[in-house]
Structures are given as structure tokens and as C-alpha cells.
Amino acid sequence: MDKLLRRVWAEIDLDNLDHNIELIKQAAGGIPIMAVVKADAYGHSADIIAAELWEKGIKSYAVSNVLEAIDLRKTLGTAQIVIFGYCDPEWQQEIIDGGFEQTAASLSHAKMLSGIAVERGISLKVHVKVNTGMNRVGIDTAEELHEILALPGLDVRGVYTHFSVADSSDPDDVRYTQSQQAKLDAVSKEARESGIPVYSRNSGGILYHPQFGGDMVRSGIITYGCMPNTALPVPIDIKPVMRLRAAVCQIKTVPAGSAVSYGRTYVTDRETTLAVVPVGYADGYSRGLSGKGAVYINGKRAPITGRVCMDQMMVDVTGLDVKVGDIAELYSDTIDEIKADNIAETLGTIGYELLCLVSKRVPRAAVRGGEILRVVNYI
């Protein structure tokens, strides 16, 4: 097993992941699941996550770009890997060699891919994206889809769209999501009649719009135990998969009137015991938590004092029984205040961002039953 650098590390709880995917399977109603593992599985390690989900029967995976696909293929030799983002023409050989399926994001893009396929005498596997209201990428009409289906050299493996507000209960948003599904149904009619899979349900769609059905569902943030929208309760009992932890590296006591960290933004009003925690914004722990966030050490709250530095920060442990080597919990799966979703609300952002920001210098440790099974070190 690779050594774990016990400075700061992310524990990836496989028991929680297994729990989540079983509940998602039930919520999907037996429809096949495509696991979204782009951005290194939302910061969790695509290697760890995909290997575990494969054992749980998940055979389809989605990534953002060809480099992510190439990396994932090292873990999953035979899985369906779909690339959602744009693929440059010069990467087509790697796409062919990897057996990847790429998104045709427009009619002109599909024609370009068809030209490459005809020139090389091959068939390229594609999924056609339909723009139903995100106004990001995708075709807009059934006529465009008809043209794409008739192009030589393209093997269309799916037609899909992406909802923008499927995780909202606002009546206007619900109607908007319904209109998106209705447009997909209208645009994709020819594909359905040809037996080509059509799918739309992302995490919000899985949870709140089971009536849309589809030939596949895309499980994203709920796989990792975070909420698509913290304002809307999740109807299944998902559990956060990532715990972010660090080991206290120094304890010091300073008198009243002592300035702590950069900028002298925090000055002690009493004799204060500080614990130095070796994690900072270069590890993906937000500087925005300076002076208002907290960690938990031995189950006790320790507020952040002063500014979070690049590589470390100080927390107030006055009156607590804390020693060097004790573990500070930064993101938790059980302590509400420091669940990623709740920290994100403090920062005015979303849990997705916090998870994705955990940097490559933070090892990911796969854990089952409290025991470390393997460690992914990126550097």
C-alpha cells in the first residue's frame, strides 16, 4: 500500500459510496445508471470511485474530456466511457483507440466528425446533445437530428439533454423542467423509433422527476452524498463520501493581545491555546473560511483564528484536550456544521465546488470499515 502523508488527506468512504449507489438504483427504478466521474469524480479520485462502482454493477461512465477518458480507461478496461465535453479533431485517434463515445454538440460538429470517419474509413461512436433550455451546447431541432442520423461514419449511441433547474421545487422551475423534457421528446422522436437510447435525468431528475423515465440516468453529485440543491430536501438518505482530515502539527499558547496569521485580522482577547493545522488554500481549503469556519478535533469545535494561509492555519483549542498528531476534521460525513454542503452555504457557493477544489497534493485514501485499503498519491 502506498504511504499516506498524514499532513492533510481525503478519506473516500467506500461503505458510504455503496450505500448511496444502492439507494440511487432504487430511485432510478431499474433504469441503467451512468456514473458521472468527471473532474476526478468530483475530487474523490475517479480511480477509486469507478473501480468500486464497477464492482457494484455500474457499466457506463461519463467524463468531461478525452484526457479524463484515457486516464479512466486504465481503471476500467471494458466500460462504456462517454465524453461530454468538446473533443478536438487531433485527438480522434486516441478516442478511437480508447473505444470512447463522444458528444456531437452541434450539427456542424457532427459533420466534422463524419468527415473524419469517412476519411479514415471508420465508424465514430457519438451521443447527440440536445439543447432544451440550458443554452450551452446542443442541437435545437428534430431536423438537425435527422441530418446527423443520416451522416456516414457516425454510430449514434445516445441522444440526451441536461436540465438546468430539475433540483428546484419552484413552480416556474418545475414547468421549465417539464418543457425541457417535452422538447427532448419532440426532437428525439426519430432516435427513439430507431432504438437509440434517449436520456435526460441528472441527479435532480433522478430524485424529483421519476415520471420522465428514459433509457439511462446520469448520477452525479448524489453519488458522492451531496445535495443538488440544499434548499430542497433529498428524498433518499445519501451520505457524504469524502472526509477531509489533517493532523495537528503544533500547539502553542499565546497571551492576550496576540495577532494571529496574515493581516493581523484576529487578535486574541485572552490567553489562547492555538493548534496549527497543516492545511491551506493550496490544498483546496477555502481562504473564505478565515475567521468564520471551524474544524472539529476529538469531537470538539475549534474555530479558525485569523486567515487561512496557503499551507496551514491556526485554530483555537483553548480548554480542549488536544495534542500534536490529533486529527482535525475539516469536511465530515457526520458533523452537520462541516458537511461540505453546509460549509458551501457559509461561503455562498455549492458543495460541488468545494469537493472539486480539493487539490492534487491531497492524497485520497480509500476506506472501508474504518480501515485504509489503498492510497492515491498524485504527486
C-alpha positions as CSV (number, residue, x, y, z in Angstrom):
1,M,0.0,0.0,0.0
2,D,1.2,3.5,-0.8
3,K,2.1,5.5,2.3
4,L,-0.4,8.1,3.5
5,L,1.1,11.5,4.1
6,R,-0.7,12.4,7.3
7,R,-0.5,16.1,6.8
8,V,-3.9,16.5,5.1
9,W,-5.7,13.8,3.3
10,A,-9.2,12.9,2.0
11,E,-10.8,9.7,3.1
12,I,-13.1,8.2,0.5
13,D,-15.6,6.1,2.4
14,L,-16.5,3.1,0.2
15,D,-19.2,2.0,2.6
16,N,-21.0,5.3,2.2
17,L,-20.5,5.1,-1.6
18,D,-22.0,1.6,-1.7
19,H,-24.9,2.9,0.4
20,N,-25.6,5.8,-1.9
21,I,-25.4,3.8,-5.1
22,E,-27.9,1.2,-3.8
23,L,-30.4,3.9,-3.0
24,I,-29.8,5.6,-6.4
25,K,-30.5,2.3,-8.1
26,Q,-33.8,2.1,-6.3
27,A,-34.7,5.7,-7.1
28,A,-33.8,5.1,-10.8
29,G,-36.4,2.3,-10.9
30,G,-34.2,-0.2,-12.6
31,I,-33.1,2.1,-15.4
32,P,-29.4,1.7,-16.1
33,I,-27.1,4.2,-14.4
34,M,-24.3,6.3,-16.0
35,A,-22.0,7.4,-13.2
36,V,-20.6,10.8,-13.7
37,V,-16.9,10.7,-12.8
38,K,-15.6,13.9,-14.4
39,A,-13.3,16.2,-12.6
40,D,-11.6,13.2,-10.9
41,A,-15.0,12.0,-9.7
42,Y,-15.8,15.4,-8.2
43,G,-12.5,15.4,-6.4
44,H,-12.9,11.9,-4.9
45,S,-10.5,10.1,-7.3
46,A,-12.0,8.6,-10.4
47,D,-9.8,5.6,-10.0
48,I,-11.1,4.8,-6.5
49,I,-14.8,5.6,-7.3
50,A,-15.0,3.9,-10.7
51,A,-13.3,0.7,-9.5
52,E,-15.8,0.4,-6.7
53,L,-18.9,1.3,-8.8
54,W,-17.8,-1.3,-11.4
55,E,-17.9,-3.9,-8.7
56,K,-21.4,-2.7,-7.9
57,G,-22.6,-3.3,-11.4
58,I,-22.3,0.1,-13.0
59,K,-21.1,-0.3,-16.6
60,S,-21.4,3.3,-18.0
61,Y,-19.3,6.3,-17.0
62,A,-19.2,10.0,-18.1
63,V,-16.2,12.3,-18.2
64,S,-15.6,15.8,-19.4
65,N,-12.7,15.4,-21.8
66,V,-10.5,12.9,-23.6
67,L,-7.6,13.1,-21.1
68,E,-10.0,12.1,-18.3
69,A,-11.3,9.3,-20.6
70,I,-7.8,8.0,-21.2
71,D,-7.0,8.0,-17.5
72,L,-10.2,6.3,-16.6
73,R,-9.6,3.5,-19.2
74,K,-6.6,2.5,-17.1
75,T,-9.0,1.6,-14.4
76,L,-11.9,0.3,-16.5
77,G,-10.8,-1.7,-19.4
78,T,-14.2,-2.5,-20.9
79,A,-16.6,0.1,-19.5
80,Q,-18.7,2.4,-21.7
81,I,-17.0,5.8,-21.3
82,V,-18.8,8.8,-22.7
83,I,-17.1,12.2,-23.2
84,F,-19.5,15.1,-22.5
85,G,-17.2,17.9,-23.5
86,Y,-15.8,19.1,-26.8
87,C,-13.1,16.9,-28.4
88,D,-10.5,18.4,-30.7
89,P,-10.1,16.7,-34.1
90,E,-6.5,16.0,-33.4
91,W,-7.5,13.7,-30.5
92,Q,-9.7,11.4,-32.7
93,Q,-7.1,8.6,-32.9
94,E,-6.9,8.5,-29.1
95,I,-10.7,8.4,-28.9
96,I,-10.8,5.6,-31.4
97,D,-8.1,3.6,-29.7
98,G,-9.8,4.0,-26.3
99,G,-13.2,3.0,-27.6
100,F,-14.7,6.2,-26.2
101,E,-18.0,7.7,-27.2
102,Q,-18.0,11.4,-27.7
103,T,-20.7,14.1,-27.7
104,A,-21.8,15.6,-31.0
105,A,-22.5,19.1,-29.7
106,S,-24.0,20.7,-32.9
107,L,-24.8,19.8,-36.5
108,S,-21.5,21.3,-37.7
109,H,-19.6,19.4,-35.2
110,A,-21.3,16.2,-36.2
111,K,-20.5,16.9,-39.8
112,M,-16.8,17.4,-38.9
113,L,-16.8,14.1,-37.1
114,S,-18.5,12.4,-40.0
115,G,-15.8,13.8,-42.4
116,I,-13.0,12.3,-40.2
117,A,-14.8,8.9,-40.0
118,V,-15.2,8.8,-43.8
119,E,-11.7,9.9,-44.5
120,R,-10.3,7.1,-42.2
121,G,-12.9,4.5,-43.2
122,I,-14.1,4.0,-39.6
123,S,-17.1,4.5,-37.5
124,L,-17.2,7.0,-34.6
125,K,-19.5,6.4,-31.7
126,V,-21.3,9.6,-30.7
127,H,-24.0,10.8,-28.4
128,V,-26.0,13.8,-29.7
129,K,-26.6,16.6,-27.2
130,V,-30.0,18.4,-27.5
131,N,-30.3,22.0,-26.2
132,T,-33.6,22.1,-24.4
133,G,-33.1,25.2,-22.3
134,M,-29.6,25.3,-20.8
135,N,-28.5,27.2,-24.0
136,R,-25.0,25.9,-23.5
137,V,-24.3,23.3,-26.3
138,G,-26.5,21.1,-28.4
139,I,-28.8,20.9,-31.4
140,D,-32.2,22.6,-31.4
141,T,-34.4,20.8,-33.8
142,A,-35.6,17.4,-35.0
143,E,-34.4,18.3,-38.5
144,E,-30.9,18.7,-37.2
145,L,-31.1,15.3,-35.5
146,H,-32.4,13.8,-38.8
147,E,-29.4,15.1,-40.7
148,I,-27.0,13.7,-38.1
149,L,-28.6,10.3,-38.1
150,A,-28.1,10.2,-41.9
151,L,-24.4,11.2,-41.8
152,P,-22.0,8.5,-42.9
153,G,-19.4,7.2,-40.4
154,L,-21.3,8.0,-37.3
155,D,-22.7,5.4,-34.9
156,V,-25.2,7.3,-32.7
157,R,-25.3,5.6,-29.3
158,G,-27.5,8.1,-27.5
159,V,-29.4,11.3,-27.5
160,Y,-29.5,13.4,-24.3
161,T,-30.1,16.7,-22.7
162,H,-29.3,18.4,-19.5
163,F,-31.7,20.0,-17.1
164,S,-30.9,23.4,-15.6
165,V,-33.4,23.5,-12.7
166,A,-34.5,19.9,-12.1
167,D,-33.4,20.3,-8.5
168,S,-35.9,23.1,-7.8
169,S,-39.5,22.9,-6.4
170,D,-40.4,26.4,-7.5
171,P,-43.5,26.0,-9.7
172,D,-42.0,28.0,-12.6
173,D,-38.8,25.9,-12.5
174,V,-40.9,22.7,-12.4
175,R,-42.7,23.9,-15.5
176,Y,-39.4,24.8,-17.1
177,T,-38.0,21.3,-16.5
178,Q,-41.2,19.8,-17.9
179,S,-40.8,21.9,-21.0
180,Q,-37.2,20.7,-21.4
181,Q,-38.3,17.1,-21.3
182,A,-41.1,17.8,-23.7
183,K,-38.6,19.4,-26.2
184,L,-36.3,16.4,-25.9
185,D,-39.2,14.1,-26.5
186,A,-40.1,16.0,-29.7
187,V,-36.6,16.3,-31.0
188,S,-35.6,12.7,-30.3
189,K,-38.7,11.0,-31.7
190,E,-36.8,9.6,-34.7
191,A,-34.0,8.3,-32.5
192,R,-36.4,6.5,-30.2
193,E,-38.1,4.9,-33.2
194,S,-34.7,3.7,-34.3
195,G,-34.0,2.1,-30.9
196,I,-31.3,4.7,-30.0
197,P,-31.2,5.4,-26.2
198,V,-32.6,8.7,-25.1
199,Y,-31.9,10.1,-21.6
200,S,-32.2,13.2,-19.6
201,R,-32.3,12.6,-15.8
202,N,-29.4,14.0,-13.9
203,S,-29.2,13.9,-10.1
204,G,-32.2,16.3,-9.8
205,G,-34.1,14.3,-12.4
206,I,-33.5,11.0,-10.6
207,L,-34.7,12.4,-7.3
208,Y,-37.6,14.7,-8.3
209,H,-38.8,13.7,-11.8
210,P,-39.1,9.9,-12.0
211,Q,-42.0,10.3,-14.4
212,F,-39.5,11.2,-17.2
213,G,-38.2,7.7,-17.3
214,G,-35.6,7.4,-20.0
215,D,-33.2,4.7,-21.2
216,M,-30.5,5.8,-18.8
217,V,-30.0,8.1,-15.8
218,R,-26.9,10.1,-15.0
219,S,-25.9,10.0,-11.4
220,G,-23.7,12.9,-10.5
221,I,-23.4,14.8,-7.1
222,I,-25.8,12.4,-5.3
223,T,-23.3,9.6,-5.9
224,Y,-20.9,11.4,-3.6
225,G,-23.5,12.2,-0.9
226,C,-24.1,15.9,-1.6
227,M,-27.3,17.6,-2.4
228,P,-28.1,19.1,-5.8
229,N,-29.8,21.9,-4.0
230,T,-29.6,22.4,-0.3
231,A,-32.9,24.3,-0.3
232,L,-34.7,21.1,-1.4
233,P,-34.7,18.0,0.9
234,V,-33.3,14.9,-0.7
235,P,-35.8,12.0,-0.6
236,I,-33.2,9.4,-0.1
237,D,-30.7,9.0,2.8
238,I,-27.4,9.7,0.9
239,K,-24.2,10.0,2.9
240,P,-21.1,12.2,2.1
241,V,-18.4,10.0,0.7
242,M,-15.4,12.4,1.4
243,R,-13.9,13.2,4.7
244,L,-11.2,15.8,4.7
245,R,-8.7,15.5,7.6
246,A,-5.4,16.8,8.8
247,A,-3.1,16.1,11.7
248,V,-2.3,18.9,14.3
249,C,1.4,19.7,13.9
250,Q,2.0,22.2,16.7
251,I,0.4,23.5,19.9
252,K,1.2,26.9,21.3
253,T,-0.2,29.3,24.0
254,V,-0.1,33.0,23.3
255,P,-1.0,35.9,25.6
256,A,-4.0,38.3,25.2
257,G,-3.3,40.9,22.6
258,S,-1.5,38.5,20.2
259,A,-2.1,38.9,16.5
260,V,-2.7,35.6,14.6
261,S,-1.9,35.0,10.9
262,Y,-1.6,37.4,8.0
263,G,-3.0,40.8,8.1
264,R,-3.5,40.9,11.9
265,T,-7.2,40.4,11.3
266,Y,-7.5,38.4,14.5
267,V,-6.1,39.5,17.9
268,T,-6.6,37.3,21.0
269,D,-8.7,38.9,23.8
270,R,-7.4,36.3,26.4
271,E,-4.6,33.9,26.8
272,T,-5.3,31.4,23.9
273,T,-4.1,28.0,23.0
274,L,-3.7,27.6,19.3
275,A,-3.3,24.4,17.3
276,V,-1.6,24.7,13.9
277,V,-3.3,22.6,11.3
278,P,-1.2,22.0,8.2
279,V,-3.8,22.6,5.5
280,G,-4.5,25.8,3.5
281,Y,-5.9,27.2,0.3
282,A,-3.3,25.4,-1.9
283,D,-4.9,22.2,-0.7
284,G,-8.3,23.5,-1.7
285,Y,-9.5,24.6,1.7
286,S,-11.1,27.9,1.2
287,R,-9.5,31.2,2.4
288,G,-13.0,32.4,2.6
289,L,-13.4,30.4,5.9
290,S,-10.8,32.7,7.6
291,G,-12.2,33.8,10.9
292,K,-15.6,32.2,10.4
293,G,-15.1,28.5,9.8
294,A,-14.2,25.7,12.2
295,V,-12.7,22.3,12.5
296,Y,-13.5,19.5,14.9
297,I,-10.8,17.8,17.0
298,N,-11.7,14.9,19.2
299,G,-15.3,15.8,18.6
300,K,-14.9,19.3,19.8
301,R,-15.4,22.5,17.8
302,A,-12.2,24.6,17.2
303,P,-12.8,27.9,15.4
304,I,-10.4,29.2,12.8
305,T,-8.4,32.1,14.1
306,G,-7.2,34.7,11.5
307,R,-6.6,34.0,7.9
308,V,-6.2,30.6,6.3
309,C,-2.7,30.5,4.8
310,M,-1.5,28.7,1.7
311,D,-0.3,25.6,3.6
312,Q,-1.6,25.9,7.2
313,M,-4.0,27.6,9.5
314,M,-4.5,28.2,13.2
315,V,-7.5,27.1,15.3
316,D,-8.5,28.0,18.9
317,V,-8.3,24.9,21.1
318,T,-8.3,26.8,24.5
319,G,-9.7,24.4,27.2
320,L,-9.7,21.4,24.9
321,D,-7.6,18.3,25.3
322,V,-5.6,18.5,22.1
323,K,-2.1,17.2,21.3
324,V,0.2,17.1,18.3
325,G,-0.9,14.3,16.0
326,D,-4.6,14.5,16.8
327,I,-6.9,14.6,13.8
328,A,-8.7,17.7,12.8
329,E,-11.9,17.1,10.8
330,L,-12.3,19.6,8.0
331,Y,-15.1,18.0,6.0
332,S,-17.2,15.5,7.7
333,D,-19.9,12.9,6.8
334,T,-21.5,13.1,10.3
335,I,-20.9,16.5,11.8
336,D,-23.5,18.9,10.3
337,E,-21.6,22.1,10.5
338,I,-18.7,20.8,8.5
339,K,-20.5,18.8,5.9
340,A,-19.4,20.1,2.5
341,D,-22.9,21.3,1.6
342,N,-23.2,23.4,4.8
343,I,-19.7,24.8,4.5
344,A,-20.6,25.8,0.9
345,E,-23.6,27.7,2.2
346,T,-21.4,29.6,4.6
347,L,-19.2,30.6,1.6
348,G,-22.1,31.4,-0.7
349,T,-21.3,28.5,-3.1
350,I,-22.2,24.8,-3.7
351,G,-20.8,21.6,-2.4
352,Y,-19.8,20.6,-5.9
353,E,-17.2,23.4,-5.9
354,L,-15.7,22.6,-2.5
355,L,-15.2,18.9,-3.5
356,C,-13.7,19.7,-6.8
357,L,-11.3,22.2,-5.3
358,V,-9.5,19.7,-3.1
359,S,-6.1,19.8,-4.8
360,K,-3.9,17.2,-6.2
361,R,-1.4,17.5,-3.4
362,V,-4.0,16.0,-1.1
363,P,-3.8,12.1,-1.1
364,R,-7.1,10.2,-1.4
365,A,-7.4,7.2,0.8
366,A,-10.0,4.5,0.1
367,V,-11.5,3.4,3.4
368,R,-13.8,0.6,4.2
369,G,-15.0,-0.3,7.7
370,G,-12.6,2.4,9.0
371,E,-9.6,0.7,7.5
372,I,-7.5,2.2,4.7
373,L,-7.4,-0.1,1.7
374,R,-5.3,2.0,-0.7
375,V,-3.9,5.4,-1.2
376,V,-3.9,7.5,-4.4
377,N,-0.9,10.0,-4.3
378,Y,-0.9,12.4,-7.2
379,I,2.5,13.9,-6.6
